Amino acid sequence: MNTAPPILENQLQHERTARAQAALQRGEMQVMVLTDCTWMVASKNSRYTVSLDGNDWACTCPDFTGRCQRFGLRCKHVEAVRLTETAKIAESGLVSQYTYPQFSTTHTEEPMTESMQTHDPPTLDPSGEQILWRLRQPLDMNRVKRRQAPGQGTVPYLEGYDVIDTANDLFLFRWSFDLLSEPHIMRWDKVITFYDQRVKQKVPVLGEDGKPTTEIAGVAYVTGRITVELDGKPYNHADVGRCIFNGDTPEALDMAIAGAVTDCLKRCFRQLGEQFGNSLYDKEIARTAGLENGASNGHGSNGNGQSEKSSGQTTPPNPPVPPNPPASLAEALQYRDGVAVDTSNAAELEAFNAFKSAHQELAPASREVLRAWVASRNGKK
């Protein structure tokens, strides 16, 4: 088992205890007794089994099996059981909680000092040994976000600003990022498709000539390198970042290049391990990481390197709908994906009605499909 400086070990354990206590108080986590030494800890998106063998705790969650077990820590699910059982013992009034030391939480609390009361920042030893220890610590799953995958389901990721903040905190701003190449762009024609509810599959959008409508798609990629300082010596890690985009506009290209650079930065830092999301590439951990924070909570970089930046197409917010419109009118002015037509936009309304006239009163599948159809009528791909 790896050892850690006592202050950091207490801090890491205290964070897990605090998260368990907060989840129990908010009702986001429930503890159910299975046997005398086994419990089920359930939350909105997960269920894990906690067990006690003598004084040794175990949990089936990824945090415990992948991290806590190595560093002698207890995950938040174990802490939830300990807090719940301690409360039961205290409420019964029959025995002292010290009769059951495995349920005692007093030793995980750090005494509040004057500096903690005034919120003074802690002073950490910036030595290479201290930094290496912190790099090996378990990833705080509260940092993990999830985004929609290209297929079905969601994938976990760390946001770009989070990676930069973590690097600043770990290396005290003693790091740099350099591009090793000019951005490279590849483009191709992609057939525009939509999900047809009638046939339960994706089908191409047809133009007036009956042929599939296409649009410009592409990928931007760039090579970069980070340099971090440990004990006065520089260490380098290089990788390639990429970002897929749609469209042939300056805005789409600008977003793709920015996304590729951010993705490159994150992939370079990923080589430094746990604190920069390397464990999110583990299939078992990736299945549940970030789910307790809410699935699909933003754009971001997935395990295949797609950037958290937009791919060049931004989805506009749902336009306002007149209050209490008649059901027939609301249905007539909706795309098939349920988004309402912006009736204040004369151009959109005219194009919407023209599409329906040309397709036997069938509404466009989405606003993007309508735009592609208008572009094809204007002689654009």
N, C-alpha and C positions, 0 to 999 in steps of 0.2 A: 504494500500500500504506500502511495506517495505521501510525503509529509509536507506541511506548509507552515509558514510563519504563523504563530498563534493569533495575531491580530487579524490577518486575512482570513484564516479559517473561521474565527468567530464571526467576522463580518459576513462571509458567504453563508454560514449557517443561519445567522440572524435574519438575512434577507429571505431565506426560504420559510423560516418560521413566521415572519411578518406577512408574507404572501398567503400562507395557509390561514392565518388568523383573519386576514381581511376577507378571504373567500368564504370562510365559515360565517362571518358576521353578515356578509351580503347575501347569504343563502345560495352562493354559486357552487358550493361543494357540500356534499352530504356523505356522512360516514355510516355504513351499515355493518353490523356485527354478523360475521359468518360462523365463526367458532370462537373458542376462548382466546385463540392466538392468531385469528385471521379476520380481516376486515375488507369490505369493498368500499372504495372511495369513488364516488360518482360526481361528475360535473356535466355540463351541457353536452359536451362533445366526446367525452371519454369515460372509461371505467377501468380502474386499476385495482389490483389485489395487493394489500399490505399484510405482511406476516411478521411475527415475532418469535424468534428461537432463542430462548434464554434472554440475553441482553442484546442480541443481534437483530436489527431490523432489515427488512427487504421489501422491495416494491417492484412491480412489473412495468413501471413507467420508463420511458427512454432516459429521463434525467437521472434516475437512480442507476439503471443498468449500464448506461454509457458514461456516467460521470461520478455521481456521488459515491458509488461503490469503490471507485478507484481512490478517492480522496478522503474517505472516512466521513462523508457528510450524509445528512438525511434529507430526502426530497420533501417537497411541500405536502405530498400525500401522507408520508409517514408523520410529518408534523401535525397534519390535520387529525390523524388518529390519536396522537399523543395529547393534543389539546383537548379533544373530545373526551377521552378517557380521564384526563386530569380533572375536567369539569364535573364529570359524573362522580368521581371519588370525593371531590370537595363538597358537592351537593348532598351526598349521602350522609356525611358527618360521622360515619362509623369508624373510618380509619384515616390516618394521615396519608397524604400523597407520598410521603417519604418512605412509606412501607413498600411503594412501587417505584423505585428510582428510575426505571426505564420510561416512566411517564412524566417524570419531573422535567420541567422546561426552564427551571431557574438558572441552570448553568450556561444556557445559551444566551442569556441577556448580558450585555455589557453595561457596567456602571456608567451613568451619565456624568460626564465631566463638564467643567465650566465651558470648555471649548465647544463641546457638542451642543450645549444649551444656547450658545451664541452663534451656532452654525459656522464656526471657523472651519476652513478646509483642512483635511488631515494632511500631515506632512509624510510623504512616502519616500522611501529610499529609492532613488532613480537608478540604482545599479543594474547591471545586466542580469544578475541573478534574480532580483526582484521582478524585473520585466518578464523574464522567461517564466517565472512562476505564475504571473498573472495571465500570460498567454495560454498556459495549460489549464486554466480554470474552466469549469463548465460554462457553456453559453447560456446566458439568461434568456429564457424563452419568451419573456415579455418584450424582447427586442425584435422578435421574429414577426414578420407580416406574411400575408398570403395573397396571391393573385390568381386570376383565372388562367388555367393552362391552355395551350393551343387546342388540345382535345377536350376531354371531360375532366372535371375536378379542378383542384387548385394546387399550387406549389408554394413552398416557403421561400422567403428571401430576406435579406437585410437591406434597408434603404441606404442610399449613397451617403446622405448626411450622417447617418448613424455610424457608418464605417469611418468617416473622417473624424467625427467626434471621438470615437474609440481610439483611433490612432493618435490624436492629439493628447488624449488622457494617458495613454500607455507610454508614448515616447516623448512626452513633454514638448511637442511640436518639432522634434528633431527627426523629421522624415521629409521626403520629397517624392514627387511623381513626375516622370518625364515621358514624353511621347518619343518612340523610336522610329516611327514611320509616319508618312502622310496618310490621311484617311483614304481607304480604297472603297470604291462604290461599284457594285454589280447590279444590273437591272435586267428585268425580263417581263414579258407579258403574262399576266395572271388572269385566268377566267374568273369572273365575278359570280359567286354562287349565293344562294340563300336557302334556308331550311324550309322546305315545302311540307306543311302539315298534312296535306292530302296523301302524299306518298311516303312521308316519314323519313325523308333523306334530303341531303343537299342537292340542289339542281342548279344548272347555270341560268343566269339572266340572259334572255334572248333579246336581240335588237329587232328593229323593224324588218330587217332582212331575214329574220329567223335564225341568225347565227349567234353563238354565244358572245356576250359582251366581255371585253377584256379591259384591264387597267394596268398601269405601270406598277410593278413591285420591285423591291430591291433589298439589298443588305449592305450596310456600311460596317467596315471593320478596321481596327487600328491596333498597332502593337505598342505597348508601354512598359514601363519599369518603375517600381518603387525602390527607394533606398531608405533604410532605417538605420539608426545609430544605436549600437550596443557597446557600452564600455569604450566609447570613443572610436569604434571601428564601424565602417559602413558595410551593410549587407544588402544585396540586391535580389529582387524577384521580378521576373518578367512574365507577361502573358498577352493574350489577344482578346480584345473586347469586340463585340458585334451587336448590331441592332437592325432588325428587319423593319421596313417601312413600306407604305403604299402611297402612290401618287407621284407626280413629277413636278412638284412645286418647290420653290426655294425654302418654304417653311418646313415641308416634309423632309427635305435633305438636311436642313439645319438641325432639326430634332433628332434625326438618325445619327448624325455625327456626334452630337452631344451625348446621346444615349450610348453610343459605342465607347466613348471616352470614359463615361461613368462605369460602364460594365467592365472595361479594362482595369480601371482602378480597383474595383471590388475583387476581380479575379486575381490580381496580383497580391492583394492583402490576404486573400483566402489561403494562400500558401503558408501563412503564419499560424494557421490552425483554428482552434475552437472559437476564440473571441471574434473571428472574422467569418464565421459561418461555414467552415469546412465540414462540420458534422452534418450540415443540412443536405449534403450529398449522399449520406447514408440512407438507403431506401427505407429502413425501419423508422428512423427518426423523422424523415421527411413526410411520412404518412400522417403524423400527428402534430409536428412542430408548428406552433402558432395558432392551432385550432381553438385553444381556450381563449385566445384574444379576439376571436371572431374571424370566420373564414372569409376569404376574398375581400381583403380590406385595403385594396389599393393597387396601383401599378407598381411593378418592381421587377427585379432581375430574378429569373428562375434558374433552376439548376443547369439549364442549357445555355445560359449566358445572355438571354434576352434582357435588354436593359429596362430599368424602371421608368425610363423616359417613354413618352408616347411614340408609337411607331409611325407617326406622321399623319394620322387621322385622329382627330379629337371628336369625341361624342358630345354633341351639344346637349345642354340640359333640356328636360322635357318642357316644351313651350306651355305658356299659360292656357288654360281652357276656360271658356266663359262659364260663370257660375250656373250650376244646375242646367246644363244644356239638355234638350230633348234627347232621349235614347237613340232615336233614329239618326239625328244630326251628328251626335257624338260618334256613332259607329261609322257613319259615312265619311267623316273627316279624321280617320285614324289609319295609320299604317298597320300592316298585319302583325307587326311585333308589339302592337298596343300603344305606340307613341302617337300623340295627337299632332295633327297638322297645325303649324303656326298660321292661324288665319289672319294675323296682322301682316304677314309677309305675302304680298301679292304675287311675287314670282313663284314662291313655293306652292301657293294655292293653285295658280294657273297650271304649273307643271303637274301637280297631283291630279287635277281633273283631266288633263290631256292624257296622262298615263292610263287612267281608268277608261277613257274613251277608246284608247288604242288596244286595250286588253279586256274588252267585254265587261267593263265595270269592275274588274278585279283590281283592288288597291295594291300599291307597291308593298313589297315585303318590309322595307325599311326606308328611312330617309337616304341612306347610302345607296340603296338600289335605285331610288328615284334620281339621285344625282348622276349615277352612271348611265342611266337611260337617257337623261337630258344631254349628257356629254356625247353619247353615241349619235344622237340626232343632229348634234352640231358638227359631226364629222371628226370628233376626237375619240381617242381610245380611252 
